[in-house]
């Protein structure tokens, strides 16, 4: 299978789908979530987005589906272009797909040797190899510390700069050889995963893109509309949590003259939902998933 959708049942319940409603799936991937949403629609419409060419190849013709190959940070622009909305629900599954991880040529995985790429949009200019070989030591230190949350980010940045001075680091295996000696004993796999995560986030500008999407959600959803977001690491989840709680990604509460909290969404679940033990056993990649649900405030 191209990709097993994570927390599918919980996502559908969170969206509270109406057969005639308008829905947005900003991360089409292999179509698992989208197809499940479509199965519950009668005369409703689903607008799906994905910037990956491989994802576009998975799209099946459906009368109720409009697919757009684009980064989800442009969702609001396209919805205006389609003269559609605001929607009844929006789903974002922020993880990379099983297909992307399992394809060595994409360079996302630590398990196989492949080109140091990591571009979700294969037409994008900057790859992971460009970051590794062209960023300054300070730049590498920043992303490894901020996005990889590595305690020895400075040491790793220095090691990369030294290694690349001898020869260009072009493959995932070459990067792993540089990083492996710096990993805590017994935690080598986790350390390498954090290094790859940092590069992937930087290459795809994932945190900025997520922030751009969140800022659009009040316009994309009607009062009572549901926002369902699945994140896979603490940086994403923290940003989503702050936005739902306060209406901004900094987590700062703003109040009106009467002391009422100004936030466009109300949390439906106090804590994020997690995958069941059964799902994790069947799909280990669901282990780190955190699903948050919120409802658009305002008169219906």
C-alpha positions, -999 to 999 in steps of 0.1 A, spaced: 0 0 0 12 35 -9 4 48 26 -17 35 56 -38 65 69 -30 71 106 -59 74 131 -85 71 103 -115 64 125 -106 92 150 -101 117 121 -135 110 105 -152 113 139 -134 145 146 -145 160 112 -182 151 121 -189 147 84 -222 159 68 -231 142 35 -237 176 18 -207 194 34 -176 210 20 -143 195 32 -106 201 27 -78 175 30 -46 195 27 -24 164 27 -38 139 2 -8 116 2 -20 81 -8 -56 92 -5 -65 71 25 -81 99 45 -96 115 14 -112 83 1 -128 77 35 -142 112 36 -156 108 1 -173 76 11 -194 96 35 -204 124 11 -235 124 -11 -237 158 -28 -209 173 -7 -174 182 -21 -138 174 -10 -110 197 -20 -76 179 -16 -41 193 -19 -7 178 -21 26 192 -36 41 157 -43 40 145 -78 38 109 -66 7 117 -46 -9 132 -77 -5 98 -94 -26 82 -66 -56 104 -73 -87 85 -86 -114 103 -105 -144 111 -83 -174 134 -89 -171 148 -54 -133 154 -55 -113 184 -67 -75 177 -64 -49 205 -66 -12 198 -68 0 226 -45 16 232 -11 -12 235 15 0 270 25 -19 282 -6 -52 265 3 -70 297 10 -60 312 -24 -72 281 -43 -105 279 -23 -111 316 -34 -102 307 -69 -128 278 -68 -153 302 -52 -159 277 -25 -162 278 12 -159 284 40 -158 246 46 -173 223 72 -140 206 80 -103 206 73 -79 177 78 -41 179 79 -20 148 84 14 164 87 35 132 85 55 121 55 39 92 37 50 56 39 58 58 2 81 88 7 99 70 35 102 37 18 115 51 -15 153 53 -13 155 78 -41 137 104 -20 163 104 7 139 106 37 149 74 54 179 64 75 174 28 65 186 29 29 213 46 10 201 72 -14 206 107 -27 204 133 1 172 149 -13 142 151 11 122 174 -11 84 168 -7 80 189 -39 105 173 -63 104 205 -83 117 226 -54 152 240 -59 169 233 -25 176 197 -14 191 183 18 224 180 1 224 218 -6 217 225 31 244 201 43 271 213 18 263 250 16 250 262 50 274 279 73 285 261 105 262 285 124 233 277 101 237 240 105 240 245 143 207 264 143 186 239 124 201 208 142 193 224 175 160 240 166 145 213 144 164 182 155 164 192 192 200 178 194 219 186 225 252 185 207 241 204 176 272 225 176 295 195 175 275 179 147 276 211 127 314 213 131 318 176 121 297 182 89 318 212 79 350 193 84 337 163 64 325 183 35 358 201 32 373 168 21 345 157 -2 309 167 -9 283 149 12 258 136 -14 241 105 0 222 95 32 249 70 40 277 96 38 257 118 62 251 89 86 288 82 87 295 118 98 267 118 124 269 83 139 300 88 160 283 117 178 252 98 187 246 88 224 254 51 229 224 30 225 204 58 209 220 59 175 189 53 155 169 80 173 198 104 169 200 98 132 162 102 129 165 136 146 193 147 122 171 137 92 141 153 107 160 186 111 171 186 75 136 176 62 120 204 81 145 230 68 144 218 32 106 219 31 102 249 54 77 229 73 72 250 104 67 282 84 43 264 60 23 250 90 21 285 105 8 299 72 -19 272 71 -30 277 107 -34 315 101 -57 307 72 -80 283 91 -103 309 105 -111 320 69 -112 284 56 -138 271 81 -173 282 88 -186 286 124 -191 250 137 -165 237 112 -140 212 125 -102 214 123 -85 181 126 -47 180 126 -23 150 131 13 159 140 43 137 146 68 157 166 67 181 195 75 212 174 44 207 152 22 197 180 32 226 202 24 251 174 -10 235 167 -18 234 205 -9 271 209 -30 280 178 -61 262 190 -58 275 226 -50 311 218 -56 318 181 -18 324 174 12 302 172 30 320 201 5 308 226 -3 343 238 -39 349 250 -56 381 238 -88 395 253 -114 420 243 -126 449 264 -149 427 284 -122 401 293 -134 375 268 -106 354 252 -103 362 215 -97 329 198 -113 316 166 -113 279 177 -125 259 207 -107 227 216 -130 196 212 -105 174 230 -86 187 260 -56 165 252 -44 152 219 -57 118 209 -31 90 204 -32 59 183 -44 27 199 -20 -2 208 -36 -22 180 -30 4 154 6 9 165 12 -28 163 -2 -28 127 15 5 118 45 15 140 46 49 123 14 58 142 33 57 175 43 93 175 10 106 161 -9 133 181 -44 142 168 -60 175 179 -96 186 171 -111 221 173 -143 237 163 -146 271 147 -162 297 170 -189 321 160 -227 322 153 -239 293 131 
